[in-house]
Amino acid sequence: MLKITILIPAKDEEKTIDLVLKDLFREIDKIKDYDFEVLVVDDGCVDSTSQIAESLGAKIITNNGAHGKGKALAVGFKQATGDIIIMLDADYSHKPEELPLFIDKIKKDYGLVVGSRILGGSDEYTPVRSFGNIFLTTAFKLFFGIKLTDALNGYKAFRKEVVKNHKYHSKDFEIEIELIANALKEGYKIGEIPSHERERAGGKMKSRALIHGPKFLWKIILEGLKYRIYKTRKHD
């Protein structure tokens, strides 16, 4: 039976983690023919996020090293035992009912699938976020040569092999780019599904467009150049 890991990095999300997990387990109960594990990575929480998550049935993994979404996910990648890993945010913005769409797409010979807010809509888009996403997505296309409408979205699914042989260096949200770059280097097909982003249910948004935008751009340039060099050497 195919096993699927739901990986949720969390930093002080006690106001939303119960909503996320209750919705998630409700949807998992509807999906037959798969074995699921739910991992919540405690990224230095000082609230009751982990206690709530554990009481609802999630397995807790503690990130004891440097903190940040990228570091937390890297810890989770090592612990995940599923054939497919699906990343889900802990702020209730991602809809668990879209899980079957990700799974079906992966089974159609895709290595990594991104949930696109451009195709599915967003309740969180401000003019600044919208412009930033368009700009960074255009930069991504220029450097990597593939067309994705929303490469930056954290709602992603991928085969375990995509992360199995790589050491991830991103500290924070830039890991979204590093994931796709590594999948491309491994020769996997990259796809998208429509995904609707809800307004987060509580707490503060961790991503800040004016702060993380330049970091995303630098990561796109760096990983894009590395990918081009890799392709050139591979074909020599």
Secondary structure as UniProt FT lines:
FT   STRAND          2..10
FT   TURN            14..16
FT   HELIX           17..30
FT   STRAND          34..42
FT   HELIX           49..55
FT   TURN            56..57
FT   STRAND          59..62
FT   HELIX           69..79
FT   STRAND          84..87
FT   TURN            90..91
FT   HELIX           96..98
FT   HELIX           99..107
FT   TURN            108..109
FT   STRAND          112..116
FT   HELIX           117..120
FT   HELIX           127..144
FT   TURN            151..152
FT   STRAND          156..159
FT   HELIX           161..164
FT   TURN            173..174
FT   HELIX           175..185
FT   TURN            186..187
FT   STRAND          190..194
FT   HELIX           209..235
//
